[in-house]
């Protein structure tokens, strides 16, 4: 399952460089670049830290994107139905 991010757009809205954000988050500029380009998925703690720095909920910065059933079968993982809250 992959992660999509709005980090680059949000960083740009704040007129912040990758290096500035990296310093504030305590990671390298390369880590920020890799997150923004989809080559690296941040740990939960880093995702939460980045969201906190921007004062946004983590789901406004990151979202899981759906995978096809064929990808699930290829992974050997049984497909699970979406969990629906009890009424």
N, C-alpha and C positions, 0 to 999 in steps of 0.2 A: 504494500500500500504506500503510495507516495504522498508527499506533502507539497501543497502549493503555498506560496507566500506573497504577502503584500508589503514585505519589508522594504524593498527598494523604493516603491512608490511613497510609502510613509516617510522614509528617511529623506527622500527628495522634498516632500511637503515641508519638512522641518529644516530644509536647507543644510543638511548634515552630510559630511563625507563618510565614507566607509571607515576611514581611520578614526574619526571622532566617535562614531558609534561603537567601534571595536574597543576603544579606550574606556568608554563608559560601561561597556558590558564585560570588560575584563578578558577579551579574546583578541585574536589577531585580525587584522584587516582581511587576510585571506579567508578566515572563517566566515566573516560577514559576506564576502564576495561569493563564497561557495554556497552559502544559504540562499542568497539572492538569485543565484543562477541554477539552483536546484541540484547541485552536485553533492550537497551535504544536508542532512536533516538534523536540526538542532535537538539536543537532549531536552527533556521536559524542563529541567531547571533553567537552561539557557532560553528556551522559548518563553517561559514565565518571566525571566529577567528582562528580556527585550520588550515584552508587553508592558511590564511595569515601567520601564524607562519612558515609554510613549504614553503611559496612562490609559492604555486600551486593554480590553479583554483579549486573552491569547487567541481566541477564535476569530478576532478581527485581523490578526497578523498571519495566522496559519490555519490551514484547513486540509483535512485528508481528502484525497480525490479517490473516487470509486475505482474499483478494479473489476474487470470482466470476469464472468464465471469461468471462462476458459483459463484465465490466469490462476484462479483459485485451485482448479483441478490440477493444473501443472505444478502447483506448489504442494499438492498432496493434502491440502486442508479442506475439510468438508465445508460446503457453503452453509452459512448460518442466516436465519431470517433476521430482519431488522428487529431490534428490541423496541417494543411499544410500551409506553407507560401504562400502568394499570389504571382503570377508571373507577 
